[in-house]
């Protein structure tokens, strides 16, 4: 029997529509052993929120003392960070596809497989009718990742991705 993390670890602020929404990461790993969905509503235009997503090529925006060697993630937009290229580093991933104003998708780089396994991730910005944005991060984990590692990663991702999305929300809403 295959292990899947409990829903409270797999989903953060996600409703059925979010859970069932297609993500480009789903194409990268159609036979995923586990799939996580993290969401947050942002009171800012979609293009501006997307611009902040591009900042993830610069810094992690979660707990900097853990995953950024104590350096503070920038609180202003970095010039040129929105000029993405395929293969570009993006957190622990390499960018495999992107659509300006819509999504950034990547797959974990080989040097991180030993710790994290093979993961596909997609960050999407979804426009809302009232001019706000739904920011959604989906992660798909390979079947080759052990159940114990998947559980530990689910716990860590719940905390780290939650902090990351909350920071991006605050910065985008400040309009910087």
N, C-alpha and C positions, 0 to 999 in steps of 0.2 A: 504494500500500500504506500502511496506517495504522500509525503507530508506537505501541507500548505499551512502557512501561518494563520492564526485566528484573525477574523475580520478586523478587530480593533487594532491589530498591528499592521494589517494590509492597507487600511483605508483611514485617511484623515480628512475630515470635513467633506467627504464624498457622498453624494446621493446616487441613486440608481443610474441616473442619466450620465453622471461622471464615470461610474464604474463600467458602463457598457459603451462609452464613447471610444471609437477607434483612436489609436495612437500610432504614429509611425514606428514606435518601438515594438508594437505587436508584429509588424512585418519582419523586423530583424530577428525576432525570436518567437515564431508562431507556436512552438511546442514548449513554451515556458513552463517551468515547474511551479512558479509563483509569480504573481503580478500585484504590484502595489500601486495605489492611487492616492495622491496627496493633492489637496485643493485649497485655495483661498480666494476670497473675493477682494478685488482691489478697486478702490474708488479713483481710477485714473483711466485715461484712454488706452486702448489696446496697443497702439504703436509705441506709446511711452513705456508701458509695462514690458513689451518685447525688447525695447532698448536696454532695460535693466536686466533682462534675461541674458543678453549678450555680455553683460558684466561677469557672468559665470566663467568666461574665458580668462578673466583677470584674477578673480578671487572666489572663494567658496561661499561667502556670506552666511555661514552658520556660526559655529563656535570657533572663532579665530584661534583661540589658544590651543585647540585640539587639531584642527585641520589646516591651519595657515601659519603654523610655527610662531604664533603669538602676534603676527602682523595684522593690523586692522584692515579689514576689507574696505576699499574706497567708498566714501559716502557721496561722491560726485561721479558723474559719468566719465569714463575714460575715453578720450578722443580715439576714434578708429576701432574701438572694441566691437562695433557693429559690422565691421567688414570681415565677415566669416569666410572660412575656406574649408573645403572637405579635408578631413584628416587633421584638422587643427585640434590641439588639446583643449579639453572642456571638462574641468574637474578631473575625475579619474578616467574620463572617456576621450575618444576621438570622435569628432563630428563626422557623421555618416550622411546626414542630409539636414537641410534647413530650408525654410521658406520665410523670407523676411516678413515680419509682422504676424507670423502664424506659429512657427515651431522651430525648435532646435533639437536634433536627435543625435544620439551617439551610442557607441558600444565601448565597453571597458577595454582599456589598453592592455596588451599582454602582460606588461610588468606588474599589473594589479591583480591578475587572475589568481595568483597564489593566495592572496588575502581575501579578495572579494568574490572570486569566481567570474564567470562570464555574465555580464549584465548589459541589457539594452535599456536606454532611458530616453524619454522624450518629454520636453517641457513645451507646453502649448499655452497660447493666450487665446481665450475665447471671448469674443465681444458679447456684451449683454445689451439688451434694448435700451436700457437707461443710461448708456454711455460708460458703464463700468466694465470691468474685465474679470473673467474667471481665469485664474492662473492654475494650471493643472500639470503635475509631474507624475509620469507613469514610469515604473521600472519593471522590467521582465527579467527573471532570473533563470539561468540555464538549468536543465535537469541534472547536469553533471555536478552541480553544487550540492554538497551534502545537506541533509535536513537540519543538522545541528548548526551549520554555518548559515543556512537560510534563516533559521530562527534568530540567531544572533544579529544578522544583518537587518532583519525586519525591526528588531528592537532599536538598533542604532539608527536606522534610517527614519524611523518614526520621530525620534528626537531631533536628529540633525536636519532632515528635510523640513520638519515643522518650523524649526528656527530659521532656516534659509528662506522659506516662502514668506514667513512673517517679516523678516528684514527687507526682502525685496518689496513687499507690500508697503511698508513704512516709507522706504526711500522713493518709490514711485509716487506715492500719494503726496509726498513733500514737494514733488515737481522739480527735483534737482536734475 
